[in-house]
């Protein structure tokens, strides 16, 4: 669980990064979970977007993906959300 200071630090780091994945009409699938987990291992901090045609709300998608991948939800703003998980092999970002 992240403290508010850690969350603020990670939010600042996430601000300039691009959205790398989208949750679409198919919702949260096993394939999406695996892809998000791989991206978290490689980057630690990722930004995702929920498309308009998705049945998921950004908050519920963020929480479901965080739970499935062992990540923390850093922020949810509009249709975008940020997840963070320390890399098992090579941790780089220290919140």
C-alpha positions as CSV (number, residue, x, y, z in Angstrom):
1,X,0.0,0.0,0.0
2,X,1.3,3.4,-1.0
3,X,1.4,6.4,1.2
4,X,0.1,9.7,-0.1
5,X,3.7,11.1,-0.5
6,X,4.7,8.0,-2.5
7,X,1.5,8.3,-4.6
8,X,2.3,12.0,-5.3
9,X,5.9,11.2,-6.3
10,X,4.7,8.4,-8.7
11,X,2.0,10.7,-10.1
12,X,4.7,13.3,-10.9
13,X,6.8,10.6,-12.6
14,X,3.8,9.4,-14.6
15,X,2.8,12.8,-15.9
16,X,5.0,12.9,-18.9
17,X,4.7,9.2,-19.9
18,X,2.5,8.1,-22.8
19,X,-0.6,5.9,-22.5
20,X,0.6,2.4,-23.6
21,X,-2.5,0.3,-23.4
22,X,-6.3,0.5,-23.6
23,X,-9.1,-1.3,-22.0
24,X,-11.8,-1.7,-24.7
25,X,-15.1,-3.4,-25.4
26,X,-13.7,-6.8,-24.5
27,X,-13.0,-5.6,-20.9
28,X,-10.4,-7.2,-18.8
29,X,-9.3,-10.4,-20.3
30,X,-6.5,-12.9,-19.3
31,X,-4.5,-11.7,-22.3
32,X,-4.8,-8.0,-21.1
33,X,-3.7,-9.0,-17.6
34,X,-0.7,-10.9,-18.9
35,X,0.3,-7.9,-21.1
36,X,-0.1,-5.4,-18.3
37,X,1.9,-7.6,-16.0
38,X,4.7,-7.9,-18.6
39,X,4.7,-4.1,-19.1
40,X,4.8,-3.5,-15.3
41,X,7.8,-5.8,-15.0
42,X,9.6,-3.9,-17.8
43,X,8.6,-0.3,-16.9
44,X,7.2,-0.4,-13.3
45,X,5.0,2.6,-14.0
46,X,2.5,2.5,-16.8
47,X,-0.5,4.6,-18.0
48,X,-3.6,3.0,-19.4
49,X,-6.9,4.3,-20.8
50,X,-10.4,3.0,-20.8
51,X,-12.2,3.5,-24.1
52,X,-15.7,4.9,-24.3
53,X,-17.2,1.6,-25.6
54,X,-15.9,-0.3,-22.6
55,X,-18.3,-1.6,-20.0
56,X,-15.7,-0.9,-17.3
57,X,-15.4,2.4,-15.5
58,X,-11.8,3.7,-15.2
59,X,-11.8,3.2,-11.4
60,X,-13.1,-0.4,-11.6
61,X,-10.7,-1.3,-14.4
62,X,-7.8,0.1,-12.5
63,X,-8.7,-1.8,-9.3
64,X,-9.3,-5.0,-11.2
65,X,-6.0,-4.9,-13.1
66,X,-4.1,-3.8,-10.0
67,X,-5.5,-6.8,-8.0
68,X,-4.8,-9.2,-10.9
69,X,-1.2,-8.1,-11.4
70,X,-0.2,-7.3,-7.8
71,X,0.2,-3.6,-8.6
72,X,-0.9,-0.4,-6.9
73,X,-3.3,2.2,-8.4
74,X,-1.4,5.5,-8.4
75,X,-4.2,7.6,-9.9
76,X,-7.4,7.6,-11.9
77,X,-8.1,10.8,-13.8
78,X,-10.9,10.9,-16.4
79,X,-10.5,7.9,-18.6
80,X,-6.8,7.3,-17.8
81,X,-5.2,5.5,-14.9
82,X,-1.7,4.8,-13.7
83,X,-0.4,1.5,-12.2
84,X,2.9,0.9,-10.4
85,X,4.6,-2.3,-9.4
86,X,8.3,-2.7,-8.5
87,X,10.1,-5.0,-10.9
88,X,11.1,-8.3,-9.4
89,X,14.4,-8.5,-11.3
90,X,15.5,-4.9,-11.6
91,X,13.7,-2.4,-9.4
92,X,14.4,1.2,-10.7
93,X,11.6,3.4,-9.3
94,X,11.6,3.9,-5.6
95,X,8.4,5.6,-4.5
